[in-house]
Amino acid sequence: MKQKLMACILSLLLPLTFLSSCAKNNGTDSSGRTVIRYTNWEVLPTQIELMRQIIAKFEKQNPDIKVKLEWGSKSDKIITELAGNSAADVFYWVNPVDLFNKDVLEDLTPYIEKYKVNLKNYYPTTVLEGSHKGRLMMFPLHFSSYCLAYNKDIFDKAGLPYPTDKWTWDDFYKTAKSLTRDNNGDGGRDWYGTTLPQKVIMLRMNGGTLINEKTLEPAIDTKETREFIDFDVKLYKECCPSPEEEETFGGKVGVNLFMTGKIATQIAPTFMLAQFSKISAFKWDVTAIPVPTGKQRKNFITTGGLCIPKQCKNKDAAFRFIQFYCGPEGQALLAQTKNCVPSLIEAAKTSFAVPPPDNIKYYLTAAENASMLQPQISAYKEIISQHFNKELQLVELGKKTPEQAIKDIVAGSRVILDTYKK
């Protein structure tokens, strides 16, 4: 009796298993809808929920397509899937030059033409960052620009005027130093003027760079680099919490340091706004990032976008999803969490540019005439992570002189660039 019952169950399950297998292999579900996979790096619950909302709206307007969301997929996993011919149909990426070199991305230009997408409606630098040899390979989704966030309560208590868009590096340093204080006389600092800015943005603002883009030779050994290092070290030693002091912040690092209410200012890329919006314990605002003293303002952004791998079996459906996500409706939804600035100009100026903070407009101003923070040279990112940041951290800690660090950055850069040239 049991054997007959088991046989009956198996006879019912086998067709379902077969149908499920067919659906997986053919890219359709039981309703005949084309199934595409979308993978993103995000792990924050608010961002995951936002993606689900965008997908639900897309599916309602495109009933022939089903989107399977996969979140928390970091770049290493995506690279592995690309190599194993198992990549998602659409995936999120930043600084795609390494993928350009691997020749794994579908050219989106024919789809742009087919669906009559006007790229002039998007911030030019975001389109440029997603392009390779005149072809669009990554559709710009959003970008991160830079502003100076400041704790208005600290400035009020100190009786100091708020930062303005006229501030120079000298103004920034002097004010940050004056706001690094022991308020209760217990020997420990209660306020800190700032946190260390992202190093490469400050170097680029000062006119420095890591690589000569024409000769592909190291370009770090310059006056601009030395000026930046001097400024960086002063901030670190006199205005920022030490690693030991950071341990007293209850494990809070990065974006969360400002949220403790103990930091007077912080150079904040746009993605920090998603977290800053939760602040209720103190008043805060933003202004333009301070300019190197005696120099003209240089703006830089980093673009995140959506890609289709060449191996994708449902490219048209994948692009329709990208078109919606990066179109007016998707971008308006995307703007709500202020994780980054929508690449669609109209969405940025309307849906995103809504307080708080009061002066959020400066994140849009920073995108005007902006350049890419990292040039389209894959070795650039490698030099930053393997040499530039590490060597400057040793200078901050007093373990190397600036000259020693520059010499070692140049030597390490040459090794990477020699390999890159091959």
N, C-alpha and C positions, 0 to 999 in steps of 0.2 A: 504493500500500500504506500509506504514511504517513498519507494523507488518510483512509483507511478506519479506521485505528487511532485517529486523533484524533477522528473522528466517533463511534466506539464509546465512547471515554473520556468525551466530552461527554455522550453519551446516558445514561451511568451517573451522571455528576456532577450533571446538571440536576435530577433528582428529589431528590437529597440537599440541593441548594441550596434547592429549593422547600420541602422539609420543614423545613430549618433556619430559613428565613424565616418559615414558618407558626408554628414554635415560638416565635420571638421575638415575633411580632405577637400571638399568642394567649396568651402567658404560660405555655406548657407546654413540656416537653421531649419527647424521643422516646418516653419511657415513660409519657407522659400526666400527669406530675406538674406541679403548679402551680409555676412558677418565680418567686421574688421576689428582688429585689436589696436587700441591706443594706449601707449605706455608713457608715463610721466615720472619725473623725479620726486614730485611733491609727497610729503608725509604729514603736513599739517591738516587736521580734520576740516578746518574751514576751506582750505583749498581743494580737498578731495570732494567735499560737498558741492563746491562751486563747479567742479568738472562734471559731476553727476547732473547738475542742473542744466549745464550747457548741452550735455549729451541727450538728456531727456527732451529738450526743446528741439534739438536737431532731429532726433528720431521721430518726433511728432510731425515735423514738416517733411521728413524723408522716410516714409513708412517702409520703403524697400531696403533700408539699411539698418543693421543692428550693430552698435558699438560696444565692444567689450573693454572696459576700463581696467588698466593695470597700473597701480600707483606705487611709488617707492622704488621704481626701477632706476638704479644709478647708472652712470655712464659705462662702468666696467661690464655690467650685465648686458647692456645694449650692444657693446662692442663684441662680446662673446656670442650673442644671438646673431649678429650680422655675420660673423665668421662661420657660424654653424647653420646658416640658411634658415634660421627660425625667428627672425626679427619681426616685431610688430609691424602692422601696416602703416601706422603713423607713430612717430615718436618725437619727444621733445629733446632739444639740444641747444647748447650754447657754444659760441665760438667754433663753428663747424669746419674750420680749415683742415683739421686732421682727417675729417671724413671726405673732404674734397680730394685729398691726396690718395685716399684708399679707393676712390672711384666706386663708392657703394650707394650713392644717392641717385634717386630718379630726378631727371631734369623736369622741373615744374613749369618751365616756360610754355610748352605746348598746351598745358591745361589752363594757364593764365590766358592764353589767346582763345582757347575753345570756350571758356566761360566768361570771357570779356571782363576780367578783373583789372581795374585801373590801379596800377601800383603807385601812381602819383598821389593817391589818397593816403599813402603811408609815409611816415618819416623817412626821408631819403637815406639816412645812414643805416637804418634798420634793413632796408632793401639791399643796400650795398654790402652789408655784413653777411647777408644770406646768399650773395651772388658769387659765381665763379666763372671767369672768362665770359662775362656778359650774359650768363644764364642763371636764372633763379633756382637754387638748389635747396634752400631752406626758407619757408614762408615766415616772415617776421610776425611773431605773436605779440611780444611786448618787449620793453627794454627797461634798464635801470640807469637812471642818471643820479647825480650826487648833489646834496644840499647840506647845510649845517643845521642840525637840530639843536635846540637849546631849551633848558629848563627855566621857564620864566620866573618860577618861585625863587630859585637861587639868586637870579639877578635882582629880583625885587628885594630880597632880604639883604643883599650886599649893597643895595643902593646904586647899582650900575645900570647904564642904559643897555637895552637889548642889542644883540649883534645886528648889523645891517649888511646890505649887499655891496657896501663900499669897503668892507673890511679887507685888510691885507693880512699876509702871514704874520707880520709884526703885531698887528692889532689882536689877532687870534692868540698868539703866544703870550703876549703881555696880560691879556684878560684871563686866559686859562691859568696862568701862573698865579695871578692875584686871587683866583677863586679856588685854589688848591689850599684848603685850610683845616686846621684843628680848631673847631669851634668851641669845644668844651674844656680845652686845656688838659686833656688826659694823655697827651703825647701821641695820639693816633689821629690821622687825617680823617675828617668827616665828609669833606667835599673834595672833588677832583675836577680840575678844569676841563679835562677832556679824556678821550680814549685814543689810542693810536689809530690814525687813519690807515686805510688800505695803501700800502706803499707805492704801488705802481701808479695809482691815480695822481698822487702828489708829485712823483717824478715826472710824469707826462705833463702835468699842469705847469711845471717849472721849465718846460722845454727840453727835458731829457728823454732818453729812450734807451732800450737795451740793445737794439740791433739796427745797423744801417740797412734799410730795406733795399737799397740798390746794390750794395756790395756784399751783403750778408756777412758783415764783419761785426764784432762786438763794438758797441757805441756807448758804453757806460762810463768810460774814463774821460769825463768832461767836468767843466766848471758847474754846469747845471746839476750834475749828480752830487757833487760835493756840497753845494748849497742845500740841496734837498736832505742829504744825510745829516748835516748840521742842524737843520730844523727838526728833523725826526728825532734825533737824540735829545735835543732840548725838551721837546714835548714829553718824551718817555721819562726822562729823569726828573723833570720839575712839575709836570702837570697831570701825569697819568698814574693810576693805581699800579703798584708793583705786582708781580705774580703772587707774592705772599698776601698782599692786601686784597687781591681779587678772591682769594680763598675765603675771606670773611664775608663775601657777598652771597653766601649760600649756594655756591655752585653756578651762579649766574655769570655768563660770559657773552661776548659779542653784543648782539642786539639787546640782550637782557640787562646789560650793565646800566645803560641809560634809564631803563625802566625802574631801577632801584630808587631813583630820586636823588642819588648822590653825585651824579655826573652833570656838570654844568652845560657842556656842549659835546656833540658827537657828529663827525662827518658821516652822514647816513645815506647809503644808496637807497633807492626807492623801495626795494623789497622789505626794508625795515618798517615801513609804514603799516604793514599788515599787523605787526605786533604792537607798534606804538599806538595804534588806534584803541588799544585796550587800556591805556593809561587813564586813570581817574584820580590818582593821589596827588597830582600836581599839574599845573598849567604848562603847556609847551607849545612851541611853534618852530618854523624853519625859515631860513633865509638862504641866499646864494652862498655857495662854498667860498671861503676866503681866497683871494688871488695872491700869488707870489708878489712880494713887495717890488714895485717898480716895473711890473710886467703886465702885459695884456692878458685878459681872461681866455683860457682855452677850455672848451667843454668836451667831455668824453662820455660815451655811453657803451653799455654792453647789451647785446640783443639776444633774446631767447626766441626760438622759433620751432616750427613743426616740419618734419622731414618725412619723406616716403622712401623706403629703401628700394633699390632696383629689383630685389627679389620679391617684392610685393605682388600678389596674384590679383588683387582687386584695386588697381591704381585709380581708376576713375571714381569709385566709391570713396576711396581714401581722400582724394582731392576734394570731393564734394564736402566731406567732413571738415577739412582744413579751411575751405572757403567759408563755411558757416562760422567756424570757431574764430576765424580772423576777420569776419565780416561785421556789419553793424550790430547785429543782435548778440553774437558771441562776444564781441569786444565790449559792448555795454555791460554785459553780465560780468565779464572779466574785471572790469574797472571797479566794481563794487567793493572788493576786498583790498584794493590798493596794494596788491602784492608787487606789482610793477606798473609801468605806464603802458597803456595799449599802444600798439604800433599804428593803429588807424587814427589819423590826426583828429577827426571829428569826435571819436569816442574819448580821446585823451582830453580834449578841450571841454567836453560836456560831462560825460559820466564820471571821469576820473577827477577832474578839477573841481571837486566839491569838498569844502572843509568838513572835518578837520584834516590837517592843520589849517589855520587861517590863511597862511601864505603858501599853500600847496602849489600855486602857480609857478614857483621857482623851479620845481621839478620839470615843468614844460619848457621854461626859459632855458634851462640847462641843455635841452635837446636841440636848440636852435644852432645851426652851423656846427654841430658836434662831429667829432671824429670817433672812429672805433677805438676803444681803450687798448685793445690788443690787435696789432696788424695781422693780416692774413698770412702769417708765417707760423707753422706749427711749432717750430723750435722756440718761439717767443714764450709760449705757455710753459714749456719744459724748463727754460732758463729761470723763469720766475719761481717755479716751485722747487727746483733743485738747487739753485744757487742764490738768486737775488734776495728772496725773503730770508733764507737761512743765514746768509752772511751778514745781512743788516741786523738781524736779531743778535748776533754775536757782538756787533758794534754797540748796540744798545746796552748789552750786559757788561761792556767794558772788556770783553775777551779778545777783541781785535780793534785795531785802529781803522779809520775809514780807508786809508791808503792800502792796508793789507786786504781789506774786504773787496775793494775795487779790483785789485790785482787778481784775487782769487775768483771773482765773478767773471773777469775777462778770460782767465784760463779755463774755467769750467764751460763758459759760453763757446769757446773755440772748439772744444771737444764735441759739443752738441751740434754746432753749426757745420763742422767738417763732416759729420755723419749725415746731416740734413742735405748738404750739397751733393752727396753721392746719390 
